[in-house]
Amino acid sequence: RSTLFPYTTLFRSALAEPKAMPYLDSKKIPTIGIGFNLREKNVRNLVLKKFGFAIGANNTEQQYIQEITNIVNAKHTSNASLRTKLNDVMTRRYNDTRILAADRTRSTFQFADEGEIRAVFADLVEQYENAINKWLPGIPANAREGAALFSLSWNNANKLLGSNLKKALQNGNRAEAWYEIRYESNGDHLPEIGRAHV
């Protein structure tokens, strides 16, 4: 699967290593990996699926999913508090024989390795590329603009892919496009590159 914005570039933009355990981002949003926003249902489901959850399965599984949903949508004062609450759910689920043994792959809320983070990212990429192509078709995958647009889409395409930026790109005005990306479309969001909104 091709991407406009390689995984390693996203790491550099996020200015951090991928995080196996959940954490609170700068806006206190429960997050994991390379900015996977756990409050976004689609993102959360992809993470849970990688953790062995059977999305859309029986009532018992749905109860655990709902508990996790409630936790990530609540306010937290520290990473430790967030992790403790999520790990409590994971431990109880791990020991619950009503859940298929093959699906009880871990007792803590964390990725096993970077490969799992990459896999979730790969599942998300297509959605962001589709958002860019719908907004402005024909941006070359290897263009610098492609990488910049991917980071904007990753942060929130509906808010950050603006009409002035689109016009600048259509007119081939790179200087104006860069101005829009830096000061208008993205503004103070640049430090937040890497947080997924779907």
N, C-alpha and C positions, 0 to 999 in steps of 0.2 A: 504494500500500500504506500503510495507516494504521499509526501506531506509538503506543505508550503513552509513549514517551520520545524526543522529537525529537533528531536528530543534534547540533544546536547545544547542547542542554542537556547532552548527554553530554560535549561539549568542556568546558563550564564545570565540570562535576563532576570531570573528570579534571585540571582545573587546568593544562592544557597544550594546545599546538597539536598537531594530528595530525602524526605522524612518518612520513615517506616511507620512511626507512631503518630496519632492525631495530635494536633496542636491548635492553638488559637492564633489566627493571623493578626495583622495590625489593627483590624476592625473587630477583633474578638469573635470572628466567625470560625467555627470548628472546621478544620482543614486537615488534609493528609496528602502524602505523596509530594507532587510538585504543584501544589495549589488546588487540589481537588476539593471543591466547596461541598462539604457534607450536608449542607442545608438544601442543595439542589437535588431533587428526587432522582433524576436520571443519573447524575454523577454518583450519588449515594448507592443506588442500586447496582451500578457497575462495580463499585468497591465491594459491596456485600456479596455479589456474585463471585468475585475473586476470592472472597473469604469462605466460600462454600455454601452460602445461603441459596436456597431454592426460591427465587423471587416468584410470587404468585402461587406458592405451594399451599400446604395445609394450614389450618388455623393456628397450630402450635408455632410454626415458623413465622407466621404473620404477627403473632404476639411479640416475638423477639424483635422483628423488624420495626414494629410500632414503638417498642421501648427505645430502640436506638434512634428512631426518628424524633421521639420526644426529647431525648437527651441532646441531640445536636441542634435542635431548635430552641433549646433553653439557653439562658445566659450562664456563663461560667467565668470565674475569677482567675483561674489558673489552668495550665496544661495538666497538672497533676489531678485536679478535680475532674476534668473532662475525661482523662484516661481511666481514672478509678471507676467512674460510673459506666463507661463503655466496657471495660474489662469485666465488671461484675456481670453484665448481661452475657458477655461472651463465655464466661466460665460456667454460668448456669446452663447455657445452651449446649456447651461442650459435654456436659454431664447428663443431658436430657436424652434418655433412650428413645423418646418418641420421635426424635430427629434421626434420620438415617445416619448410620455410622460413617458412611463415605462422605457425608456433607459436614460432619463435625471435624473440620480440618485444623482448628486452632482454638485455643482457650483465651487468647488476648486479641484486642482490636489493633492489629498491626500487620503490615506487609511482611512476608517472609524474606523477601530480597528485592533488589532493584528490578529484577526481571518482571515481577508482578506489577510494579509501578509502571513500567514501560508498557505492559499489556493493557492496563486500564487506559493509559494515555492513547495508545493506538486505537482503542475502541471509541475514544472521544474525538479524535482528530477529524474524522470524516464529517462530523456534524459542523465543525467550525469551517472547514474548507467549503462545505455546501453553502454556509451562510455567506461567505465571501463571494462565491461564484454567483449566488442569487443577487447579491448587491451590485456586483460589477464583474461580469464574465470576462474571461480572457487574460487575467493577470498571470504572467508566466510563473511557474512554480519556483524557478530559480532566481527570480528577480528580488532585489532588496525590498521593493514594495510588497511583495508577497509575504515576506517574513514580518514586516511591520503590520500588515493587515491581519495576519494570523494572530499576532499578539493582541491587537485591538479586539478581534473576534473572541479570543480566549478570555478577555476581561469582561466583555459584554457587548456583543455586536449591535444590539438594538440601540444602545446609547452612544457607542463610540465610533461607529462607521457613519459619519455625517455627510450631508449633501455637499458641503464645500470641499471636503476631501475627495469625494467622488468626482466633482467637476474638475478639480486640479489634475487628477489622474487621467481623466478622459481627454484633457487638453495637453497632456504630456508635460505639465509644469511640475517638475520634481521639487523645485524650491518651495513652491506654494504647498505642495503635498506634504513636504516635511514640516513646514510651519503648522499646518493643520494637525498633523499627527502629534507634534510636540506640545503645542500650546492651546489648540482648540478642541480637537476630537478627544485627545487623551489627557492633556493638562497634567494635573497632579496625580493622575492614575498611573503614570509610568513606573513608579516604584512597586506597584502592585501586580506587575506582569506575572502571570502564572496562576491566577485564581480562576478556576473554571466556572462559567455560568452557562447553563443549558436550559 
